[in-house]
Amino acid sequence: MLSSILKLLSERGALSVQEISLALGIESSALHPMLEMLAHKGKTLKVELPCKTGCAAGCTTSDTMIFYKVKRDD
């Protein structure tokens, strides 16, 4: 499954957790640990967009606010 995630990100660029979930047919709750592992291993970069609504609920945890992309070796 990890290779499927990396392939998808390589083909499409930066995607939100929600987009990855829909493309691969995986629940986002199952996807989060896999994405965190890939980021921890240096395979992907995690980008969290700031909440612009000023909510105190931590909307940066929303699946539409967290993006991942393949980390390129330069």
Secondary structure, DSSP 4 states (H G I P E B T S, - for coil): -HHHHHHHHHHH-SEEHHHHHHHHT--HHHHHHHHHHHHHTTSEEEEEPPPSS--SS-GGGSTTTEEEEEPPP-
